[in-house]
Every structure is written in C-alpha cells, then in structure tokens.
Amino acid sequence: MISNNFFRALAEFFTEILFAPYEAIRSIDNWWATNFFNAILFFATAGLFIYWLGQLQKFRKTNTE
C-alpha cells in the first residue's frame, strides 16, 4: 500500500509540477508566438554551442584537459 502511494505521488509530481511549463508551451495557439519561442530557444542554443566551441579551442591551444 505504501509503495503504491509513493509511485502515485511520484507520478503526480512529474505530471503536475515538472511538466507544467511544457503544458503551457503546448497550449499556445498563436502560430507567431510559438515560432518566436522556438527562435529564442534556437538562438540561445546556438550561442551556447559557439561559446562551448570557443572554450574547447582555448583549452586545445594550452594543451590542458
């Protein structure tokens, strides 16, 4: 009985709390708003990727791991 309640609580935690931002994004009905949100995520990811590559290049030049 206790394990059943634990797994129900765990499932509720994930579905109601952790996935709430994804539900909010999914419920956007405006095409422009969703594409704007996706563009922000794309440019943030691209910027972080370029920063990461710069850090790799810096460490490669100094021969440190």
PyMOL commands that set and color helices and strands:
alter all, ss='L'
color gray80, all
select helices_A, chain A and resi 2-18+20-26+31-61
alter helices_A, ss='H'
color red, helices_A
deselect
rebuild
show_as cartoon
